[in-house]
């Protein structure tokens, strides 16, 4: 057998056995190392224009590209049509003449547990609901309204000031349902009074529905009310000489506690956000 045939046999047996030697590059044949400049860190004070527009809530980022290319977006008074253009957070950006806010609006639903405050921390070591949604957002999200420390149930958090103002309006007709446990049985006479309307602070409080809870003592009731007057449920029962031992908000503006255990939170869906914004 010649030397060439012998070498071919060794190479073939090496491949069949699955043993491959790493290729070594002869001098002059090694890969050329490109002297590429180091990647510059992005400026944290700038943001892509399409993201700026999308964060403002006008449209999606993809649609923002279309509007930018059409010249509908101005930066500091001048139309910008360049894709990938970056703006500073201090720049004045307008869409069809309307000033935009680049802070992305976020919406969180929390099933509040007992013994967490919704007011500003005023006691050392006091547990606050904001601690329950720490990992939800980098933005500062605030609860739209309040529940007492001992109360439980649904709370909406957002940085959308316009929506907060709308939901807090006493006349918005926001639907809320509560499960209450009173300090004593609710009499049939007082149940009828509440159904007919009770005068509290010179204004009639009207409820959409109230009933005893099935298979429970008559001190447990469910009540649906569309008023956003502060502590109106508590004031209603206090007016009739009842104290609320437990209050759980189970429905808020169409949002429910379904698949949301106590102490947990979730992001609102796009449809849920639209529904809340449609409340007048």
Residue pairs with C-beta under 8 A, 6 or more apart in sequence:
1 9
14 20
14 21
25 31
43 86
45 88
45 89
45 90
46 86
46 87
46 88
46 89
47 55
47 86
47 87
47 89
47 102
48 84
48 85
48 86
48 87
49 64
49 68
49 73
49 75
49 80
49 85
49 86
49 87
49 93
50 61
50 64
50 65
50 68
50 83
51 61
51 64
52 87
52 93
52 100
52 102
53 59
53 61
53 64
53 67
53 68
53 73
53 93
53 95
53 100
54 60
54 61
54 63
54 64
55 101
55 102
55 103
55 104
55 105
56 93
56 95
56 100
56 101
56 102
57 105
58 64
58 67
58 95
58 100
59 67
64 73
65 83
67 73
67 95
68 80
68 81
68 82
68 83
68 85
69 81
69 83
70 81
71 79
71 81
72 95
72 96
73 79
73 80
73 93
73 94
73 95
74 80
74 93
74 94
75 85
75 87
75 91
75 92
75 93
76 91
76 92
77 92
87 93
89 102
92 99
93 99
93 100
93 102
94 100
103 139
103 159
104 139
105 158
105 159
105 160
105 163
106 136
106 137
106 139
106 141
106 158
106 159
106 160
106 267
107 156
107 157
107 158
107 160
107 163
107 267
107 268
107 272
107 273
107 276
108 133
108 136
108 137
108 141
108 156
108 157
108 158
108 265
108 266
108 267
108 268
109 154
109 155
109 156
109 157
109 252
109 255
109 260
109 265
109 266
109 267
109 268
110 129
110 132
110 133
110 143
110 154
110 155
110 156
110 157
110 264
110 265
111 152
111 153
111 154
111 257
111 260
111 261
111 262
111 263
111 264
111 265
112 118
112 129
112 132
112 147
112 151
112 152
112 153
112 154
112 155
112 262
112 263
113 132
113 152
113 262
113 263
114 149
114 150
114 151
114 152
115 127
115 149
115 150
116 127
116 128
116 129
116 131
116 132
116 149
117 126
117 127
117 128
117 129
117 149
118 128
118 129
118 143
118 145
118 146
118 147
118 148
118 149
118 155
119 146
121 128
129 143
129 155
130 141
130 142
132 263
132 265
133 141
133 157
133 265
136 157
136 265
136 267
137 159
139 159
140 159
141 157
141 158
141 159
142 157
142 158
142 159
142 164
143 155
143 156
143 157
144 155
144 156
144 157
144 158
144 163
144 164
144 167
144 168
145 155
145 156
145 167
145 168
145 228
147 153
147 155
147 247
147 249
148 234
148 247
150 246
150 247
151 246
151 247
151 248
151 249
152 246
152 247
152 248
152 249
152 262
153 178
153 247
153 248
153 249
153 250
153 252
153 257
154 249
154 250
154 251
154 252
154 255
154 256
154 257
155 249
155 252
156 167
156 252
156 253
156 255
156 268
156 276
157 265
158 164
163 276
163 277
166 172
166 277
166 279
167 174
167 228
167 253
167 276
167 279
168 228
169 228
170 227
170 228
170 229
171 228
172 228
172 279
172 280
173 226
173 279
173 280
174 226
174 228
174 252
174 253
174 279
175 208
175 224
175 226
175 251
175 252
175 253
175 254
176 224
176 225
176 226
176 249
176 251
176 252
176 253
177 222
177 223
177 224
177 249
177 250
177 251
178 222
178 223
178 224
178 225
178 233
178 247
178 248
178 249
178 250
179 213
179 220
179 221
179 222
179 246
179 247
179 248
179 250
180 220
180 221
180 222
180 223
180 233
180 237
180 244
180 246
180 247
180 248
181 219
181 220
181 244
181 245
181 246
181 247
182 219
182 220
182 221
182 237
182 242
182 243
182 244
182 245
183 219
183 242
183 243
183 244
183 245
184 219
184 242
185 217
185 218
185 219
186 212
186 218
186 219
186 221
186 242
190 240
190 242
191 210
191 212
191 221
193 240
194 207
194 210
194 223
194 236
194 240
195 207
195 210
197 204
197 205
197 206
198 204
198 205
198 236
198 239
198 240
199 205
200 232
200 235
200 236
200 239
201 235
203 229
205 225
205 227
205 229
205 232
205 235
205 236
206 227
207 223
207 224
207 225
207 236
208 224
208 225
208 226
209 222
209 223
209 224
210 221
210 222
210 223
210 224
211 221
211 222
212 218
212 220
212 221
212 222
213 220
213 221
213 222
219 245
223 233
224 251
225 232
225 233
229 235
233 244
233 247
234 244
234 247
237 243
237 244
250 256
250 257
253 275
253 276
253 279
254 272
254 275
254 276
255 268
255 272
260 266
268 276
